Amino acid sequence: MPAAWPGTVYLSWTMTSLHDRITARTRQAGNNVCFGIDPLLERIPLQGEPHQVVETFGLGFLEACLKRGVLPAAVKPNAAYYEAFGPKAVESLAKICRAWSQAGVHVILDAKRGDIGRTSQAYSRSAFGPFSADTVTVAPYMGRDSVEPFLGTPDRGIFLLLRTSNPGARDFQDLSIDGKPLYLHVAEAALTWKGADQMGFVVGATAPEELEQIAAWFAKRPFASPFLIPGVSVPGVSGGQGGGIDEVVRRLRSGGLDPWGHLVNASSGLNFAWERTQDRATWAEAGAQALQELAEAAKL
């Protein structure tokens, strides 16, 4: 184990670290792409009850990827889009997560949890039980006791919201305290918490120079932490927030990190790749093809 830096508290290292598990999965998949699933009904070329549409949507991409012979390293269904349609759609979310997990794909439940300790324990049981998640996104701003309940389950972990990709992120995350942004204070504290080796961080792709600076900061820490990097665009599809995956990979390397240990997420660009040709019948195949294009563009 590397030498500790002041204030570090380590969990027992009997569990494989999240970074090691992510690296093993990306190497197995041959890419570091995370397939975000955000089912916007108005852009899905399917008919039926909402819970049926969102279920077909999530499972259809898996079937198309298997047929094409390419799977993403991870999949990230956004829980809010399912919860909005009620209990049947939540059941569909669970089915989708189980199916991708059974295919060997790392499942990230994008739920952005984080509450008082007992509530977080319940959220943890939900994510890692019925929803078959390997990791869950968690907000850090209620502090240590709201996060640690997610970190005690063997071979499960979290992605902590650090520097997110939305425009409003600067309202709080960029606030300067003692000469450095609040998000680095959050990272510094979180790395001292029990179970920190089961923790990754959400770092947006919308500001490449900032991503490189954050990568350089993490490269100096005593153990590796994976990033979940949202905001990557796919050419010809609206809704992406940032630049290309090749730029993200280059910035990670320039910051001293191995891109195989990190996940780069695209949602709209994969979900609605069919809009490039307007061929509604091949929506799932278009998503699988865009995934393959994104994986090849990474130049890992």
Secondary structure, DSSP 4 states (H G I P E B T S, - for coil): -PPP-TT--PPPTTSPPHHHHHHHHHHHHTS-EEEEE---GGG----S-HHHHHHHHHHHHHHHHHHHT---SEEEEBHHHHHTT-HHHHHHHHHHHHHHHHTTPEEEEEEEE--SHHHHHHHHHHHHTTT--SEEEE--TT-HHHHGGGS-STT-EEEEEEE-SSGGGGGTTT-EETTEEHHHHHHHHHTTSTTGGGEEEEE-SS-HHHHHHHHHHHHTSSS---EEE-----TT-TT--S--HHHHHHHHHHTT--GGGSEEEESHHHHTGGGGTT-GGGHHHHHHHHHHHHHHHT--
